[in-house]
Amino acid sequence: MTAIRIRSSAGAYDAFFSRGAIGRLPPLLARLGDFSGVYLLSSPRVWRHWGASVARSVPGWRKDRVILFDDAESAKRLSTVEKVARQLVRAGADRRSALVAVGGGVVGDVAGFVAATYLRGVRLVHVPTTLVAQVDSSIGGKTGVNIPEGKNLVGAFYPPKLVVVDPELLRTLPPREYRSGLYEVIKYGVIADRALFEYLARHMPALLRRDAAALDWVIPRCIRIKARVVQRDERESGLRQILNFGHTLGHALEAATCYRRFLHGEAVACGMCAATMLAILRKRISIREAAAIISLIQEVGPVPRVPDLSASDLRQVLASDKKSRGGRVQWVLPTRAGKVDSGIELPWASVAVVARALPAVMEQKNFGIAGFARGAK
């Protein structure tokens, strides 16, 4: 079993990675000390696949300590947090309780925010069941829910006490959700690890087949990258901003479509292509490097149609994003595979040019990097 240590202001915690790790949950939980009770938070669809396996691994589990809620992005809101908190009260959860989040990013975000706020904080354990959650959202302590004005605008920094990553849990993941996670894996290659990017370029067909060896190489590498970043910048005041590559426009697309059209990774894929095109316009990246990034994103597969957004609508949504500063949008742009610049402000004319071209790019219709660069001059 691979143990990856992550330091935080609230104390260090470990992310354990191995096939079959779910079966080792009892001794891993025992390391955290005594609990008055362990409460399992998940979604109905995840629980149908993995509930029995997880329950067997939790000492003294009871049905009334299993709390299920919708894991659609549209359900990631304050009303869900209230519902879960009230169920915890009725089930008798106290300050010595532990919450175990079993699911993808939505389950982890909701459970994390509940753990941060219920009785002013109880212990949290993540058992991520999606690729996005295993490589990204379960690491780093960000929690949050959406409101109509934007994504993750209400939340807290609240690191878990333990993360248990078992790639066997990906076996039941629907193909679209699995591909959504691969976009986040590409993100790590672009922002921080050229060797990872080159591996992905060579092994994407194997990863699309969920090849065990490829996944066992990629997942811990992504966890280590995120661990290095969040340890150096826990509160997103500097370096951690690079993790937002693709998320600036991605979050805007999710909000503009009411969180019902795109999976998170799909929106990030669109955002990464847009950021790469912006880097071309601003002459921050070569045509060759940009083509490699966009081609790899396209290789993963199709995403839902990108809506036509007017410049004014797009500006309003982007300005309300939590990453903006005083209404000024901060972009993360690649300079090559493995390196990005963050905190960049751009003229709205450039953003509008890219927004108009993006639908054709994501549909892979007659798109040539060189032609885009010439036409945008």
C-alpha positions as CSV (number, residue, x, y, z in Angstrom):
1,M,0.0,0.0,0.0
2,T,1.3,3.4,-1.0
3,A,1.0,6.1,1.7
4,I,1.2,9.8,0.6
5,R,1.6,12.3,3.4
6,I,-0.1,15.6,3.2
7,R,0.6,18.4,5.6
8,S,-2.0,21.0,6.6
9,S,-2.5,23.7,9.2
10,A,-4.9,21.3,11.0
11,G,-2.4,18.5,11.1
12,A,-0.9,16.0,8.6
13,Y,-3.0,13.2,7.1
14,D,-2.3,10.3,4.8
15,A,-3.8,9.3,1.4
16,F,-3.4,5.5,1.1
17,F,-3.5,4.0,-2.4
18,S,-3.7,0.3,-3.3
19,R,-6.0,-2.1,-5.0
20,G,-8.2,-3.6,-2.4
21,A,-7.6,-0.7,0.0
22,I,-11.3,-0.7,0.9
23,G,-10.8,-4.0,2.7
24,R,-8.1,-2.3,4.9
25,L,-10.4,0.4,6.1
26,P,-10.8,-1.0,9.7
27,P,-7.1,-0.8,10.7
28,L,-6.8,2.6,8.9
29,L,-9.7,4.0,10.9
30,A,-8.3,2.6,14.1
31,R,-5.2,4.8,13.6
32,L,-7.4,7.8,14.1
33,G,-8.4,6.9,17.7
34,D,-11.7,6.2,19.3
35,F,-15.0,7.3,17.8
36,S,-18.4,7.5,19.5
37,G,-19.8,6.5,16.1
38,V,-18.9,6.3,12.4
39,Y,-21.5,7.8,10.0
40,L,-21.4,6.8,6.3
41,L,-22.4,9.5,3.8
42,S,-22.9,8.5,0.2
43,S,-25.4,8.5,-2.7
44,P,-28.0,5.9,-3.5
45,R,-26.3,4.9,-6.8
46,V,-22.8,4.5,-5.2
47,W,-24.3,2.7,-2.2
48,R,-25.9,0.1,-4.5
49,H,-22.5,-0.8,-5.9
50,W,-20.2,-0.5,-2.8
51,G,-22.4,-0.1,0.3
52,A,-22.0,-3.7,1.4
53,S,-18.2,-3.7,1.0
54,V,-17.9,-0.4,2.9
55,A,-20.3,-1.4,5.6
56,R,-18.4,-4.6,6.3
57,S,-15.3,-2.5,6.8
58,V,-16.7,-0.2,9.4
59,P,-16.8,-1.6,12.9
60,G,-20.2,-1.5,14.5
61,W,-22.0,0.0,11.6
62,R,-25.8,0.5,11.7
63,K,-28.3,1.3,9.0
64,D,-29.4,4.4,10.8
65,R,-25.8,5.7,10.5
66,V,-25.9,5.5,6.7
67,I,-27.0,8.8,5.1
68,L,-27.7,8.9,1.4
69,F,-28.3,12.0,-0.8
70,D,-28.3,12.9,-4.4
71,D,-24.8,13.3,-5.9
72,A,-25.8,15.3,-9.0
73,E,-24.0,18.6,-9.3
74,S,-27.4,20.4,-9.2
75,A,-28.0,18.9,-5.7
76,K,-24.8,20.3,-4.3
77,R,-26.5,23.1,-2.4
78,L,-27.1,24.4,1.1
79,S,-30.5,22.6,1.4
80,T,-28.6,19.3,1.0
81,V,-26.2,20.3,3.7
82,E,-29.1,21.1,6.1
83,K,-30.8,17.8,5.3
84,V,-27.7,15.8,6.0
85,A,-27.0,17.7,9.3
86,R,-30.5,17.1,10.5
87,Q,-30.2,13.4,9.8
88,L,-27.0,13.3,11.8
89,V,-28.7,15.0,14.7
90,R,-31.5,12.4,14.6
91,A,-29.0,9.6,14.4
92,G,-27.2,10.8,17.5
93,A,-23.9,12.1,16.0
94,D,-21.8,14.1,18.5
95,R,-18.4,15.8,18.5
96,R,-16.5,12.5,18.8
97,S,-18.2,11.1,15.7
98,A,-16.5,10.6,12.3
99,L,-18.0,11.1,8.9
100,V,-16.9,8.7,6.1
101,A,-17.6,10.2,2.6
102,V,-18.1,7.4,0.1
103,G,-18.6,8.8,-3.4
104,G,-17.4,11.2,-6.0
105,G,-16.7,15.0,-5.9
106,V,-20.2,16.0,-4.9
107,V,-20.4,13.6,-2.0
108,G,-17.0,14.7,-0.9
109,D,-17.8,18.4,-1.1
110,V,-21.1,18.1,0.7
111,A,-19.8,15.7,3.4
112,G,-16.7,17.9,3.9
113,F,-18.7,21.0,4.4
114,V,-21.0,19.2,6.8
115,A,-18.0,17.9,8.7
116,A,-16.5,21.4,8.9
117,T,-19.7,22.9,10.3
118,Y,-21.6,20.2,12.2
119,L,-21.1,20.9,15.9
120,R,-18.3,23.2,14.6
121,G,-16.2,20.3,13.3
122,V,-16.1,16.5,13.4
123,R,-13.6,14.1,11.9
124,L,-13.7,13.4,8.2
125,V,-12.6,10.4,6.1
126,H,-12.7,10.3,2.3
127,V,-13.3,7.1,0.3
128,P,-13.4,8.5,-3.3
129,T,-15.2,6.3,-5.9
130,T,-14.6,8.4,-9.0
131,L,-11.5,9.2,-10.9
132,V,-12.0,12.9,-10.4
133,A,-12.3,12.4,-6.6
134,Q,-9.3,10.0,-6.4
135,V,-6.8,12.3,-8.2
136,D,-8.2,15.7,-7.2
137,S,-11.1,16.6,-5.0
138,S,-10.5,14.3,-2.0
139,I,-7.1,15.9,-1.5
140,G,-6.4,19.3,-0.2
141,G,-9.3,20.2,2.2
142,K,-11.5,22.3,-0.1
143,T,-15.2,21.8,0.6
144,G,-18.2,23.8,-0.8
145,V,-21.6,23.9,-2.3
146,N,-23.1,25.9,-5.1
147,I,-25.6,28.8,-5.1
148,P,-27.4,30.2,-8.1
149,E,-24.8,32.9,-8.5
150,G,-21.9,30.5,-8.9
151,K,-20.1,27.3,-8.1
152,N,-18.6,26.5,-4.7
153,L,-19.3,30.0,-3.4
154,V,-20.1,28.7,0.1
155,G,-17.6,26.4,1.7
156,A,-14.6,26.0,4.0
157,F,-11.1,24.7,4.0
158,Y,-11.4,21.6,6.1
159,P,-8.8,18.8,5.5
160,P,-9.8,15.2,6.1
161,K,-8.1,12.9,8.7
162,L,-7.6,10.1,6.1
163,V,-8.1,9.4,2.4
164,V,-8.4,5.8,1.2
165,V,-8.0,5.4,-2.6
166,D,-8.9,2.1,-4.2
167,P,-8.8,2.0,-8.0
168,E,-11.0,-1.1,-7.9
169,L,-13.9,1.2,-7.1
170,L,-13.6,2.7,-10.6
171,R,-14.9,-0.6,-12.1
172,T,-18.5,0.4,-11.8
173,L,-18.0,4.0,-12.9
174,P,-20.1,4.9,-16.0
175,P,-17.9,5.6,-19.1
176,R,-18.8,9.3,-19.3
177,E,-17.9,9.9,-15.7
178,Y,-14.7,8.0,-16.1
179,R,-13.7,10.1,-19.1
180,S,-14.6,13.2,-17.0
181,G,-11.9,12.2,-14.6
182,L,-9.3,11.8,-17.3
183,Y,-9.6,15.4,-18.1
184,E,-8.5,16.3,-14.6
185,V,-5.6,13.9,-15.0
186,I,-4.5,15.8,-18.1
187,K,-4.7,19.0,-16.0
188,Y,-2.0,17.7,-13.7
189,G,0.3,16.9,-16.7
190,V,-0.2,20.4,-18.1
191,I,0.3,22.4,-14.9
192,A,3.2,20.6,-13.3
193,D,4.5,17.4,-14.8
194,R,5.7,17.1,-18.4
195,A,6.6,13.4,-17.8
196,L,3.0,12.7,-16.8
197,F,1.8,14.6,-19.9
198,E,4.0,12.6,-22.2
199,Y,2.9,9.3,-20.5
200,L,-0.7,10.3,-21.1
201,A,0.0,11.0,-24.8
202,R,1.5,7.5,-25.2
203,H,-1.0,5.6,-23.0
204,M,-4.3,7.3,-23.4
205,P,-5.8,4.3,-25.2
206,A,-4.8,2.0,-22.3
207,L,-6.3,4.5,-19.8
208,L,-9.5,4.7,-21.8
209,R,-9.7,0.9,-21.4
210,R,-9.1,1.4,-17.6
211,D,-5.9,-0.6,-17.8
212,A,-4.8,-1.4,-14.3
213,A,-1.1,-0.8,-14.8
214,A,-1.7,2.6,-16.4
215,L,-4.1,3.7,-13.6
216,D,-1.8,2.5,-10.9
217,W,1.0,4.6,-12.4
218,V,-1.2,7.7,-13.0
219,I,-3.3,8.0,-9.8
220,P,-0.6,8.2,-7.2
221,R,1.4,10.6,-9.3
222,C,-1.5,13.0,-9.5
223,I,-2.1,12.7,-5.7
224,R,1.6,13.6,-5.1
225,I,1.4,16.6,-7.4
226,K,-1.6,17.9,-5.6
227,A,-0.1,17.2,-2.2
228,R,3.0,19.2,-3.1
229,V,0.9,22.1,-4.3
230,V,-1.5,22.3,-1.3
231,Q,1.2,21.9,1.2
232,R,2.9,25.0,-0.1
233,D,-0.3,27.0,-0.5
234,E,-3.1,25.7,1.6
235,R,-5.5,28.7,1.2
236,E,-5.0,29.4,-2.5
237,S,-3.1,32.6,-2.1
238,G,-0.4,31.8,-4.6
239,L,0.8,28.5,-6.1
240,R,-2.5,26.7,-5.5
241,Q,-4.0,28.9,-8.2
242,I,-2.4,26.7,-10.8
243,L,-4.9,24.0,-9.9
244,N,-7.6,26.3,-11.4
245,F,-6.3,25.6,-14.9
246,G,-9.4,25.1,-17.0
247,H,-11.7,25.9,-14.1
248,T,-12.2,29.6,-14.8
249,L,-14.3,29.1,-17.9
250,G,-15.3,25.6,-16.8
251,H,-17.1,26.9,-13.7
252,A,-18.8,29.6,-15.9
253,L,-20.1,26.9,-18.3
254,E,-21.4,24.8,-15.4
255,A,-23.2,27.9,-13.9
256,A,-24.5,29.1,-17.2
257,T,-26.1,25.7,-17.9
258,C,-27.5,25.3,-14.4
259,Y,-25.2,22.5,-13.5
260,R,-27.2,20.1,-15.7
261,R,-25.3,19.8,-19.0
262,F,-21.7,19.2,-18.1
263,L,-20.0,16.9,-15.7
264,H,-17.3,18.8,-13.9
265,G,-14.4,17.3,-15.8
266,E,-16.1,18.0,-19.1
267,A,-16.5,21.6,-18.2
268,V,-12.8,21.7,-17.2
269,A,-11.9,20.2,-20.5
270,C,-13.6,23.0,-22.3
271,G,-11.9,25.5,-20.0
272,M,-8.5,24.0,-20.6
273,C,-8.9,24.3,-24.4
274,A,-10.1,27.9,-24.0
275,A,-7.2,28.7,-21.7
276,T,-4.8,27.2,-24.2
277,M,-6.3,29.2,-27.0
278,L,-6.0,32.4,-24.9
279,A,-2.3,31.5,-24.4
280,I,-2.0,31.4,-28.2
281,L,-3.6,34.8,-28.6
282,R,-1.3,36.3,-25.9
283,K,1.8,34.6,-27.5
284,R,2.5,32.7,-24.3
285,I,2.7,29.3,-25.9
286,S,4.0,27.8,-29.2
287,I,1.5,26.5,-31.8
288,R,3.1,23.0,-31.4
289,E,2.7,22.9,-27.6
290,A,-0.8,24.2,-27.8
291,A,-1.8,21.6,-30.4
292,A,-0.4,18.8,-28.2
293,I,-2.5,19.9,-25.3
294,I,-5.7,20.4,-27.2
295,S,-5.3,17.1,-29.1
296,L,-4.8,15.1,-25.9
297,I,-7.9,16.7,-24.5
298,Q,-9.9,15.8,-27.6
299,E,-8.6,12.3,-27.6
300,V,-10.4,11.5,-24.4
301,G,-13.8,11.8,-26.2
302,P,-16.7,14.1,-26.8
303,V,-18.2,16.6,-24.4
304,P,-21.7,18.1,-24.4
305,R,-22.3,21.0,-26.8
306,V,-20.8,24.2,-25.6
307,P,-23.5,26.9,-25.6
308,D,-23.2,30.1,-27.5
309,L,-22.7,32.8,-24.8
310,S,-22.7,36.5,-25.5
311,A,-19.7,38.5,-24.3
312,S,-21.8,40.3,-21.8
313,D,-23.3,37.1,-20.3
314,L,-19.9,35.5,-20.1
315,R,-18.4,38.5,-18.4
316,Q,-21.0,38.6,-15.8
317,V,-20.7,34.9,-14.9
318,L,-16.9,35.0,-14.9
319,A,-16.8,38.1,-12.7
320,S,-18.9,36.3,-10.0
321,D,-16.5,33.3,-9.8
322,K,-14.9,32.8,-6.4
323,K,-11.4,33.1,-8.1
324,S,-12.0,36.6,-9.3
325,R,-10.5,39.6,-7.5
326,G,-12.6,42.7,-7.2
327,G,-14.6,41.5,-10.2
328,R,-11.3,41.0,-12.2
329,V,-10.9,37.5,-13.6
330,Q,-7.7,35.7,-12.9
331,W,-6.6,33.2,-15.6
332,V,-4.2,30.3,-15.6
333,L,-2.5,29.9,-19.0
334,P,-0.1,27.2,-20.2
335,T,3.3,28.1,-21.5
336,R,4.1,24.5,-22.4
337,A,3.1,21.1,-21.3
338,G,4.2,20.9,-17.6
339,K,4.2,24.7,-17.0
340,V,1.6,27.3,-16.5
341,D,1.4,31.0,-15.4
342,S,-1.4,32.1,-13.0
343,G,-3.0,35.3,-11.9
344,I,-3.2,36.7,-15.4
345,E,-5.7,39.3,-16.4
346,L,-6.8,39.4,-20.0
347,P,-8.7,41.9,-22.2
348,W,-12.3,40.9,-22.7
349,A,-11.8,41.1,-26.5
350,S,-9.5,38.1,-26.4
351,V,-12.0,36.2,-24.2
352,A,-14.8,36.9,-26.6
353,V,-12.7,35.7,-29.6
354,V,-12.0,32.4,-27.8
355,A,-15.6,32.0,-26.6
356,R,-16.9,32.2,-30.2
357,A,-14.4,29.6,-31.4
358,L,-14.7,27.2,-28.5
359,P,-17.9,25.3,-29.7
360,A,-16.2,24.3,-32.9
361,V,-13.0,23.3,-31.1
362,M,-14.9,21.0,-28.7
363,E,-16.8,19.4,-31.6
364,Q,-13.5,19.0,-33.4
365,K,-15.0,20.7,-36.5
366,N,-12.5,22.1,-39.0
367,F,-10.3,23.3,-36.2
368,G,-6.6,24.1,-36.9
369,I,-4.4,25.8,-34.3
370,A,-2.4,27.7,-36.9
371,G,-5.6,28.9,-38.7
372,F,-7.1,30.0,-35.4
373,A,-3.9,31.9,-34.5
374,R,-3.8,33.6,-37.9
375,G,-7.5,34.5,-37.9
376,A,-7.3,36.0,-34.4
377,K,-4.6,38.4,-35.2
